[in-house]
Amino acid sequence: MSNTDILFQPFKLKTLELPNRIVMAPMTRSSAPNGIPGAANAQYYRKRAEGGVGLILSEGTVINRPASRNEPGIPLFHGADALAGWKAVVDAVHEAGGKMGPQLWHTGSVKSAQTEWVPDAPVESPSGLIAPNEPHGNTMSDADIADTIAAYAQAALDAKNAGFDTFEIHGAHGYLIDQFFWSGTNLRTDRFGGKTIAERSTFAVEVVRAVRAAVGPDFPIIMRVSQWKQQDLTVRLAPTPDEMTAWLGPLVDAGVDILHCSQRRFWEPEFPELDGEKGLNCAGWAKKLTGAATISVGSVGLSGDILTAFAGEGSKTTSLDALIERMERNEFDLIAVGRALITDAAWTAKVRDNQTDALLGFDPATLGELV
């Protein structure tokens, strides 16, 4: 394996100072009874901090809106009990020497793929659709949109007040914010809709402006985005670099510091027709076009992508050489590791200490508990 030193260079942006470039990716665990993080959740994240992860991003935790989550075990990020639970989580991570941010989430009209649970209130989305031509739930009113933006801002402020080091807005994978981006689920004719990706980004821009106003100019904001949707893996919001600029540029202008660009496989080029089969990936193009720092993600160190995990399949370990090559050419700034860290809390330390033979593959059995 190539020298891994590049992965362990420090990173600094505004008030965020990290000892290395490895991020724990947000991964839904549905293990917060009544939406309240407890001791098991704190211990789970603490172990990854003890294992050397530079920045931990929590599982998606939902803002204060009716039906903002689609599974009962998804944690809340509102209410005194939930916020106290999250304060205990971040304190445990800090005690172990780690840094952490919550991923702020609203699932929109997306149904759970794991349970038949239904929220107490009707689900909401830009146009009452879960996917193109598939009605589900309510179309958001102007008041719904305003209240949702305010809920994101309050969650961001609560994250800062709880002592988190940053936070991430979930704008990917076909959930609420992404449903505004997507022409197939955003049929609105007001200022939150439109024929272009720039027009359909207005809701996200308003969210970013609101959270930036809430936390001030120096607190770092991360936003997760993706071309693909769980409803349709072939969707591309931005089929050209110009359209990617029109999509992501306004988000950065509004206050996003780091774009977390989700791919199923980080090594796949975003626009191979322009720079070849080893060309820049999504995070690479996002950095090039916007100037923002970026996080890449997607099957790092594993043989199978996220869809194989949902199918109950495990993944073997693979070489990190392709990752190191892209990091060494400064294609993106940080790399997020997901399923490998669910099974192997010490993954980062093993890579750092050149103990790659001891790395564990992804075991789907570990999805069923916090270990």
C-alpha positions as CSV (number, residue, x, y, z in Angstrom):
1,M,0.0,0.0,0.0
2,S,1.1,3.6,-0.7
3,N,2.3,5.8,2.1
4,T,-0.8,7.1,4.0
5,D,0.8,10.2,5.5
6,I,-1.4,12.5,3.3
7,L,-4.4,11.2,5.2
8,F,-3.0,12.4,8.4
9,Q,-2.1,16.0,7.6
10,P,-4.0,18.5,9.8
11,F,-6.9,20.5,8.3
12,K,-8.1,24.0,9.5
13,L,-11.0,26.0,8.3
14,K,-12.4,28.9,10.4
15,T,-12.8,27.5,13.9
16,L,-12.6,23.9,12.8
17,E,-9.2,22.3,13.4
18,L,-8.8,18.6,12.6
19,P,-5.7,16.4,13.2
20,N,-6.3,14.4,10.0
21,R,-8.4,14.3,6.8
22,I,-10.6,11.3,7.8
23,V,-14.3,12.0,8.5
24,M,-16.8,9.6,9.9
25,A,-19.7,9.7,7.4
26,P,-23.3,10.1,8.7
27,M,-25.0,6.8,8.8
28,T,-28.5,6.2,10.0
29,R,-28.6,3.8,13.0
30,S,-32.2,4.2,14.2
31,S,-31.0,3.4,17.7
32,A,-32.3,6.4,19.7
33,P,-35.4,5.3,21.7
34,N,-38.1,7.9,21.5
35,G,-35.7,10.0,19.5
36,I,-33.4,10.6,22.5
37,P,-29.7,9.8,22.2
38,G,-28.5,7.9,25.3
39,A,-25.4,6.4,26.8
40,A,-25.1,3.7,24.1
41,N,-25.1,6.4,21.4
42,A,-22.5,8.4,23.2
43,Q,-20.3,5.4,23.7
44,Y,-20.6,4.5,20.0
45,Y,-19.3,7.9,18.8
46,R,-16.7,8.0,21.6
47,K,-15.1,4.8,20.3
48,R,-14.7,6.3,16.8
49,A,-13.0,9.4,18.4
50,E,-10.7,7.1,20.4
51,G,-10.0,5.3,17.2
52,G,-8.5,8.5,15.7
53,V,-11.2,9.8,13.4
54,G,-10.5,13.5,12.6
55,L,-14.1,14.6,12.4
56,I,-17.3,12.7,13.3
57,L,-20.5,13.6,11.5
58,S,-23.5,12.2,13.4
59,E,-26.2,10.1,11.9
60,G,-29.1,12.3,10.5
61,T,-30.9,14.0,13.4
62,V,-34.1,15.8,12.5
63,I,-35.2,19.4,12.8
64,N,-38.4,20.5,14.6
65,R,-41.0,19.8,11.9
66,P,-44.0,17.5,11.9
67,A,-43.0,14.2,10.2
68,S,-39.4,15.2,9.7
69,R,-38.3,11.6,10.3
70,N,-39.4,8.4,8.7
71,E,-38.3,5.9,11.4
72,P,-39.0,5.9,15.1
73,G,-35.4,5.3,16.2
74,I,-34.1,8.3,14.3
75,P,-32.9,10.9,16.8
76,L,-34.4,14.3,17.2
77,F,-32.4,17.5,17.3
78,H,-35.0,19.6,19.2
79,G,-36.6,19.5,22.6
80,A,-34.8,19.6,25.9
81,D,-34.3,15.8,26.4
82,A,-32.9,15.2,22.9
83,L,-30.6,18.2,23.0
84,A,-29.3,17.1,26.5
85,G,-28.7,13.7,25.0
86,W,-26.7,15.2,22.1
87,K,-24.7,17.4,24.6
88,A,-23.7,14.2,26.4
89,V,-22.6,12.7,23.0
90,V,-20.4,15.6,22.0
91,D,-18.9,15.8,25.4
92,A,-17.9,12.2,25.2
93,V,-16.4,12.7,21.8
94,H,-14.4,15.7,23.1
95,E,-13.2,13.8,26.1
96,A,-11.8,11.3,23.7
97,G,-10.0,14.0,21.8
98,G,-12.4,14.1,18.8
99,K,-14.3,16.7,16.9
100,M,-18.0,16.4,15.9
101,G,-20.9,17.9,14.1
102,P,-24.5,16.8,13.9
103,Q,-26.1,16.2,10.5
104,L,-29.3,18.2,10.4
105,W,-32.0,16.4,8.5
106,H,-35.6,16.4,7.2
107,T,-36.6,13.2,5.4
108,G,-39.3,15.0,3.3
109,S,-41.8,12.6,1.7
110,V,-39.4,9.6,1.6
111,K,-40.7,6.4,3.2
112,S,-38.4,4.2,5.3
113,A,-36.9,1.2,3.4
114,Q,-36.5,-0.6,6.7
115,T,-39.9,-0.3,8.6
116,E,-43.6,0.2,8.0
117,W,-43.7,3.0,10.6
118,V,-45.7,6.0,9.6
119,P,-45.3,9.5,11.3
120,D,-48.2,11.0,13.2
121,A,-48.5,14.0,10.8
122,P,-48.7,14.0,7.0
123,V,-45.3,14.0,5.3
124,E,-44.4,17.2,3.3
125,S,-42.4,17.9,0.2
126,P,-42.1,20.7,-2.4
127,S,-44.9,19.3,-4.6
128,G,-46.5,16.4,-2.7
129,L,-44.4,13.9,-4.5
130,I,-42.0,11.1,-3.3
131,A,-40.6,10.6,-6.9
132,P,-41.6,11.8,-10.4
133,N,-45.4,11.1,-10.9
134,E,-45.7,9.4,-7.5
135,P,-47.9,11.5,-5.1
136,H,-47.2,11.1,-1.4
137,G,-48.0,13.6,1.3
138,N,-48.7,17.3,1.3
139,T,-47.3,20.1,-0.9
140,M,-45.6,22.6,1.4
141,S,-47.3,26.0,1.8
142,D,-45.4,29.3,2.1
143,A,-45.8,29.0,5.9
144,D,-44.5,25.5,5.9
145,I,-41.4,26.5,4.0
146,A,-40.8,29.5,6.3
147,D,-41.2,27.4,9.4
148,T,-38.9,24.7,8.0
149,I,-36.2,27.3,7.3
150,A,-36.6,28.7,10.8
151,A,-36.3,25.1,12.2
152,Y,-33.0,24.6,10.4
153,A,-31.7,27.9,11.9
154,Q,-32.7,26.9,15.4
155,A,-31.1,23.5,15.1
156,A,-27.9,25.1,13.9
157,L,-27.8,27.5,16.8
158,D,-28.6,24.6,19.2
159,A,-25.6,22.7,17.7
160,K,-23.3,25.6,18.3
161,N,-24.6,26.1,21.9
162,A,-24.2,22.4,22.7
163,G,-20.5,22.6,21.9
164,F,-20.4,20.9,18.5
165,D,-17.5,21.9,16.3
166,T,-19.5,22.2,13.1
167,F,-22.8,20.9,11.6
168,E,-23.9,19.4,8.3
169,I,-27.1,20.1,6.4
170,H,-28.4,17.0,4.7
171,G,-29.2,18.1,1.1
172,A,-28.7,14.8,-0.7
173,H,-30.2,11.3,-1.5
174,G,-33.7,12.4,-2.4
175,Y,-34.7,13.8,1.0
176,L,-36.4,17.2,1.6
177,I,-33.8,19.7,0.4
178,D,-32.9,17.4,-2.5
179,Q,-36.5,17.1,-3.5
180,F,-36.4,20.9,-4.1
181,F,-33.3,20.5,-6.2
182,W,-34.8,17.7,-8.3
183,S,-37.0,18.7,-11.3
184,G,-38.9,15.5,-10.9
185,T,-40.2,16.3,-7.4
186,N,-40.2,20.1,-7.6
187,L,-43.0,21.3,-9.8
188,R,-43.6,24.5,-8.0
189,T,-44.3,27.7,-9.9
190,D,-43.3,30.1,-7.2
191,R,-39.8,31.3,-6.3
192,F,-38.9,27.9,-4.8
193,G,-39.4,26.2,-8.2
194,G,-38.3,26.7,-11.7
195,K,-36.9,25.1,-14.9
196,T,-33.3,25.5,-13.9
197,I,-31.2,24.0,-11.1
198,A,-30.3,27.5,-9.9
199,E,-34.0,28.4,-9.4
200,R,-34.7,25.1,-7.7
201,S,-31.8,25.8,-5.3
202,T,-33.6,28.8,-3.8
203,F,-35.0,26.8,-0.8
204,A,-31.5,25.4,0.0
205,V,-29.9,28.9,-0.3
206,E,-32.5,30.3,2.1
207,V,-31.8,27.5,4.6
208,V,-28.0,28.2,4.4
209,R,-28.5,32.0,4.8
210,A,-30.7,31.4,7.8
211,V,-28.2,29.0,9.5
212,R,-25.3,31.3,8.7
213,A,-27.2,34.2,10.4
214,A,-27.9,32.0,13.4
215,V,-24.3,30.8,14.0
216,G,-22.3,33.8,12.8
217,P,-19.5,34.2,10.2
218,D,-16.8,32.0,11.8
219,F,-18.7,28.8,12.6
220,P,-18.1,26.3,9.8
221,I,-21.0,24.9,7.8
222,I,-21.0,21.7,5.8
223,M,-23.6,20.7,3.3
224,R,-24.1,17.2,1.9
225,V,-25.2,17.0,-1.8
226,S,-25.5,14.2,-4.3
227,Q,-26.4,13.8,-8.0
228,W,-28.0,10.4,-7.4
229,K,-31.3,9.8,-5.5
230,Q,-32.4,6.7,-3.7
231,Q,-35.6,7.0,-5.8
232,D,-33.5,6.9,-9.0
233,L,-29.8,6.0,-9.0
234,T,-29.4,7.4,-12.5
235,V,-30.5,11.0,-11.8
236,R,-28.0,13.7,-12.4
237,L,-29.0,17.2,-11.2
238,A,-26.0,18.7,-13.0
239,P,-25.0,16.9,-16.2
240,T,-22.4,19.5,-17.1
241,P,-19.9,21.6,-15.1
242,D,-21.8,24.8,-15.9
243,E,-24.9,23.3,-14.3
244,M,-22.9,22.1,-11.3
245,T,-21.7,25.7,-10.8
246,A,-25.2,27.0,-11.1
247,W,-26.3,24.5,-8.4
248,L,-23.4,24.6,-5.9
249,G,-22.1,28.1,-6.4
250,P,-25.1,29.9,-4.8
251,L,-24.9,27.5,-1.8
252,V,-21.2,28.5,-1.2
253,D,-22.0,32.2,-1.7
254,A,-24.8,31.9,0.9
255,G,-22.4,30.5,3.5
256,V,-21.5,26.8,3.0
257,D,-17.8,26.3,3.8
258,I,-17.5,22.6,2.9
259,L,-19.4,20.6,0.3
260,H,-19.8,16.9,1.2
261,C,-20.2,15.3,-2.2
262,S,-21.8,11.9,-2.0
263,Q,-21.0,9.2,-4.5
264,R,-21.6,5.5,-4.3
265,R,-18.0,4.9,-5.4
266,F,-15.5,7.7,-4.8
267,W,-13.2,6.7,-7.6
268,E,-15.7,7.2,-10.4
269,P,-15.2,10.4,-12.5
270,E,-18.0,12.9,-12.6
271,F,-17.5,14.1,-16.1
272,P,-15.4,11.4,-17.9
273,E,-16.3,12.8,-21.2
274,L,-14.2,15.8,-20.3
275,D,-11.2,14.5,-18.4
276,G,-11.2,10.7,-18.8
277,E,-11.8,7.6,-16.8
278,K,-9.4,8.8,-14.1
279,G,-10.8,12.3,-14.1
280,L,-12.0,14.4,-11.1
281,N,-14.8,12.8,-9.0
282,C,-17.8,14.8,-7.8
283,A,-15.9,16.4,-4.9
284,G,-13.0,17.2,-7.2
285,W,-15.2,19.1,-9.6
286,A,-17.1,20.8,-6.8
287,K,-13.9,22.1,-5.4
288,K,-12.6,23.2,-8.8
289,L,-15.8,25.0,-9.7
290,T,-16.7,26.7,-6.4
291,G,-13.4,27.1,-4.6
292,A,-14.9,25.6,-1.5
293,A,-13.3,22.8,0.5
294,T,-14.8,19.4,-0.2
295,I,-15.3,16.0,1.4
296,S,-15.4,12.9,-0.9
297,V,-17.1,9.7,0.1
298,G,-18.2,6.4,-1.4
299,S,-17.1,2.8,-0.6
300,V,-13.7,3.8,0.9
301,G,-11.6,0.7,1.5
302,L,-14.5,-1.7,0.7
303,S,-15.4,-3.9,-2.2
304,G,-19.1,-3.3,-2.3
305,D,-21.1,0.0,-2.4
306,I,-23.9,1.1,0.0
307,L,-26.6,-0.7,-1.9
308,T,-25.0,-4.1,-1.2
309,A,-25.3,-3.2,2.5
310,F,-29.0,-2.5,2.2
311,A,-29.2,-5.9,0.6
312,G,-27.6,-7.5,3.6
313,E,-24.3,-8.2,2.0
314,G,-20.9,-7.8,3.5
315,S,-17.9,-6.2,1.9
316,K,-14.2,-7.1,1.9
317,T,-11.4,-4.7,2.5
318,T,-9.7,-3.2,-0.6
319,S,-6.6,-1.1,-1.2
320,L,-6.5,2.6,-0.4
321,D,-4.0,3.4,-3.1
322,A,-6.6,5.1,-5.4
323,L,-7.7,7.3,-2.5
324,I,-4.2,8.3,-1.6
325,E,-3.4,9.1,-5.2
326,R,-6.4,11.5,-5.4
327,M,-5.6,13.1,-2.0
328,E,-2.0,13.6,-3.1
329,R,-3.1,15.6,-6.1
330,N,-5.3,17.7,-3.9
331,E,-8.5,16.7,-5.7
332,F,-10.5,17.1,-2.5
333,D,-9.7,18.0,1.1
334,L,-11.3,15.4,3.3
335,I,-12.5,11.8,2.9
336,A,-15.5,10.3,4.6
337,V,-15.5,6.7,5.7
338,G,-18.9,5.0,6.4
339,R,-19.6,1.3,6.7
340,A,-15.9,0.4,7.5
341,L,-16.2,2.5,10.7
342,I,-19.5,0.8,11.7
343,T,-17.7,-2.6,11.9
344,D,-14.2,-1.4,12.8
345,A,-14.1,1.5,15.3
346,A,-10.3,1.4,15.1
347,W,-10.1,1.7,11.3
348,T,-8.4,5.1,11.4
349,A,-5.8,4.1,13.9
350,K,-5.0,0.9,12.0
351,V,-4.5,2.9,8.7
352,R,-2.3,5.4,10.6
353,D,-0.2,2.7,12.2
354,N,0.2,0.8,8.9
355,Q,-1.8,-2.1,10.3
356,T,-3.9,-2.5,7.2
357,D,-3.8,-6.3,7.4
358,A,-5.8,-6.0,10.6
359,L,-8.6,-3.9,9.0
360,L,-12.0,-5.5,9.1
361,G,-14.4,-5.7,6.2
362,F,-18.0,-4.5,6.6
363,D,-20.1,-7.0,8.4
364,P,-23.9,-6.3,7.9
365,A,-24.6,-7.9,11.3
366,T,-23.1,-4.8,12.9
367,L,-26.0,-2.7,11.5
368,G,-28.3,-4.2,14.1
369,E,-26.5,-2.8,17.1
370,L,-24.2,0.0,18.3
371,V,-20.8,-1.5,18.8
